[in-house]
Structure formats: C-alpha cells, structure tokens
Amino acid sequence: MFKGFINYVKGAYDELMNHVVWPKWDEVYKMTIVVSVFSAIFSIFLFFVDYIFRTILKYYYNIVKN
C-alpha cells in the first residue's frame, strides 16, 4: 500500500519538475496585473448592479407596504 503511494508521489514530483512548462516571471507578473484590474472592474460593476436592485426593491416594498 505505501509502495504505491510513494511511487505516486515520486511520479507527481517528476511530472512537476521535468514535464511541466512553467511561465516566466514577467508573464506571471503581467497576468497578475490583468486579473487584478479585471477583478476590480467586475467588483465595481457588481456594486452598481446591487445598488440598483436594492433601490428598486426598496421602492417596490414602499409601494406595496402603503
């Protein structure tokens, strides 16, 4: 049982170290900036959508309540 697990770990390590093509640091840096900017823009968009729906629901509930 442990022999199979040890072979699995050795195989996974070999795969990660010798067969995976890792990106260069400048590419990682650029993609991190792209993801960060997109996340910020998307969160601002979601904030405004939430604000609009909240305002509409408050208006609706005030009409129904009265």
C-alpha positions in Angstrom: 0.0 0.0 0.0 2.7 2.5 1.0 4.8 1.5 -2.0 2.1 2.6 -4.4 1.7 5.9 -2.6 5.4 6.5 -2.6 5.5 5.8 -6.4 2.6 8.2 -6.9 4.4 11.0 -5.0 7.6 10.3 -6.9 5.8 10.4 -10.2 3.9 13.6 -9.3 7.2 15.2 -8.3 8.9 14.1 -11.5 6.0 15.4 -13.6 6.0 18.8 -11.9 9.8 19.3 -12.1 10.6 17.8 -15.5 7.5 17.9 -17.7 5.5 21.0 -16.7 6.3 24.2 -18.6 6.3 26.9 -16.0 5.6 30.5 -17.2 8.4 33.1 -17.0 8.2 35.6 -14.1 7.4 38.6 -16.4 4.5 36.7 -17.9 3.2 35.8 -14.4 3.5 39.5 -13.3 1.6 40.7 -16.4 -1.2 38.2 -16.0 -1.5 39.0 -12.3 -2.0 42.7 -13.2 -4.6 41.8 -15.8 -6.5 39.6 -13.3 -6.3 42.3 -10.6 -7.6 45.0 -12.9 -10.4 42.8 -14.2 -11.4 41.8 -10.7 -11.6 45.4 -9.6 -13.7 46.4 -12.6 -16.0 43.5 -12.1 -16.5 44.2 -8.4 -17.3 47.8 -9.2 -19.8 46.7 -11.8 -21.4 44.3 -9.2 -21.6 47.1 -6.7 -23.6 49.2 -9.0 -25.9 46.4 -10.0 -26.5 45.6 -6.4 -27.2 49.3 -5.6 -29.7 49.5 -8.5 -31.5 46.3 -7.4 -31.6 47.4 -3.8 -33.0 50.8 -4.8 -35.7 49.2 -7.0 -36.7 46.7 -4.2 -36.9 49.5 -1.6 -39.2 51.5 -3.9 -41.3 48.4 -4.7 -41.7 47.5 -1.0 -42.6 51.0 -0.1 -45.4 50.9 -2.7 -46.6 47.5 -1.6 -46.4 48.5 2.1 -48.6 51.6 1.6 
